[in-house]
Amino acid sequence: WSSDVCSSDLAKTTLTTPDTVNFGTRIKLADQWTALFEADWTNWSRFHELRVVSVNPVQPDDVTQANWKDAWFVSLGAEFAPNDRWTWRGGVAIDQTPIQASTLSPRIPDATRTWASVGVTYRLNDTMSVALTYAHLFLPNRTVAQTAAMNGNALRGNLAGRSEADANAVGIQLNYRMP
């Protein structure tokens, strides 16, 4: 974890980042098949708020209330390598949101994400390969309900709405391995 102070001539804040614990494994099922598993835990419960303090003493602090909960990411996938040049992979994951309904905001309208991903790697030679990946993230709709009485909302007022989102991610990677 770390705690950093960010400041300018106008304001300052302190940000504490969460601890994480990661576990992953690859299990060779057969000559051409490998199972993949990953589980990550993030200690988001240590993140209570983001408070920006103005150097102007009459300006109130800008507070984003967090009080997030700890969250898990769990994935399961498989690789198929029909020969020494090609590797195909696919998988699914659940990425739990740390944001509770009581602190959901339009700034971070997060939701528990379901991932579906595929990828392929082509080995050009003994030292170089290229990989292409695609992932789609499914996010359920979430309702945002804030009032001026909530901590940090005095200047923002009331807000009621619904977030709708999904995402697509495409990646390309060129790998070089020292001989």
Helices and strands as residue ranges (DSSP letters): E 2-7, E 11-17, E 20-28, E 33-42, G 44-46, E 49-54, E 62-65, E 71-80, E 86-95, G 101-103, E 113-123, E 128-146, E 159-176
